[in-house]
Amino acid sequence: MTETAPQTVTTERHDDVLVAIVDNPPVNALSWHVREGILNAVEELQRDDSLKAMVLRCAGATYIAGADITEFATGMKGPDLNSVINAMESSPKPVIAAIHGTALGGGLETTLGAHYRIAVPSAKLGVPEVKLGLLPGAGGTQRLPRLVGVALAAEMASGGAPISAAKAKEAGLVDELAGETSLAEDAIAFARAKIAKGPRPTRDLPIAPDADAINALKTANARKWRGFDAPYANLACVEAATRLPFDEGMTFERAEFMKLMMGTQSAAQRHIFFAERKASKIDGIAKDVALRPVAKIGIIGAGTMGGGIAMNFLSKGLPVTMIETAQEALDRGVATIRKNYESTAAKGRMTSEQVEGAMGLLSTALDLTELADCDLIIEAVYENMEVKKEIFTKLDAIAKDSAILASNTSYLDIDEIASVTSCPENVLGLHFFSPANVMKLLEVVRGAKTADDVLATAMAVAKKIGKVAVVAGVCHGFIGNRMLTPRQVEAMNLLMEGATPQQIDKVHVEFGMPMGPFQMSDLAGVDIGWHRDPARIESIRDALCAEGRFGQKTGAGFYDYDDKRNPSPSARVQAIIDEFAAKSGKPKRDISDEEIIERTLYPMVNEGAKILAEGKAQRASDVDVVWIYGYGWPVYRGGPMFWADLEGADKIVAGLEKHGLEVAPLLKEKAETKGRFN
Ligand code: 3H9
């Protein structure tokens, strides 16, 4: 090794036990110097006859949380993880892993290379590689089933969720639970107790096949895993462990790992891992800006959005006062919240005490003055500028000086709303996505005058309630909905030229979206933004609305629905489309799936480029995060801008030009310079 390794692994001698301590903040990832350090420690153990056992533990908040993902892009050096783990496993003296925090991925794999494991009760153990489009490629798929059985190993590897220390103990993954605060000493005592017993290499443990468990996982997750390679590769490796000798199983795992690692899905999923974390960082704001305290929330509007937003705060123990103009609306809103919590409880994901705890934090009122002591007030009434301005005018007189005033608008101009107050610096947009208690995305809309501490506080609040927040600038529809518009326009044009709603939707679903543009329209309501005059029919959409075809809620929209909301193509809709197409004078023709992609997805990329050029999004990866978490863009395609980089800007420009569609200057520049958005 030519480069001097940073000292991220140190050793201590405790009589006959060597303790190796990894200290590589923030998460003790297995960077090359950590791998080298562990290998050196194992060698130190062998060199000295007075040493009889070794403990591997970590400093800081967590045990090793995995391979150093940043190295995947920059290239590896130093010993590879497999040789480190093999050295641990083949040690003739027992090696013990002492676990606190999270032992994840390559981290868990080091514990499988150890002969015994001791963990604090709060520890979590898992192999989340599947979430990065990978598999535990340092023997995890071969050793884990030998310790915990095929069923649990297959579930952990293909799903990626960690298990508790208690469950790990029950399953044989952890041999002993330590005291919560005495892991260091308990691990040494445990190691000493294992000296006489000697090493127990995981690779030598018996394994029994369980094809039923693997098949059951495939069946149960067929929908969730649609389009993803990694869950299936994980299962194939665990299955291989049951029929191949250990070393051959390792070769199989290696080949599968490399296939995933070299593919675009994992690149996309790793991109999103970092993109999600980057999104919380606000350009141009001091890191240490003092946050405003947010202890009490006011929400105006008890409809679907208001109620969903309230649940986010109630679930985190924050009191909410909800305002409506009529008692019945309040009662309905409260009843819906209770029903939602109770259905969560019925699924075993909440206790009845937790339901009552959350409901106990909810108060209601018919008068805005009840919000006088709130730290954060979120307006969630329907989309009408005049109504919103009226509310903000009143709030200006009622709210305390330090209160943050937010609108949940999905399109409207935050600066115009802020202009009616005497404190535009306290105003911003908090655009939740429906259902607001479920969807992870929050667009935090920064007005021209929004104060830095208001923005930073909003981002911190978002994190507290478990949202992935992205900063957006003021423009019609912000990031997500603004990009939806050109897609919708072209989807409608395609109908007029011969495509059907079901064909366009199918192309989008096959691309990996949860639903296509027309299915989405039917779900959200075809009448959203409609002028509400049945006599005024200027578009296909107007014609549908004039007949009350508002979507799923009325049993008919772009599709017909049965009483279980199953869709079927609609002859009536086709007749309306045909009528408009005839009027347009354009001949009908066969539209290829490729053209649908070029005309509905490329314009989204184009709009994304405009958003970036205008500074309405901070970075291309933020646009990707919006589409992954707000609209279900397939994570294995990394978001629209990442996907554009994979397609190549030149191909996208050519596609847009072929169909006479707009090409934004930034996109053109990327095409000409072979540049990338991410
Ligand atoms: C693997 O192990 C492959 C092997 O099987 C095979 C090898 C052959 N590497 O999430 P946070 C950074 S694949 C590099 O905000 P938290 C993160 O970017 C790996 N960096 O903290 C952030 O940086 P910044 C399998 C990493 O407390 C900072 O650490 N393991 C890594 O909310 C703090 O992160 C995983 O997939 C990493 N592995 O959550 C685990 N992990 O401050 C991935 C984190 O600059 N990690 N960073 O923005 C996690 O799930 C969470 O980070 C964890 C902590 C739960 C550990």
Residues whose N, C-alpha, C, O or C-beta is under 5 A from the ligand:
A	BS01	3H9	P26 V27 A29 A65 G66 A67 D68 I69 T70 L81 L104 G105 G106 P128 E129 L135 P136 G137 A138 R277
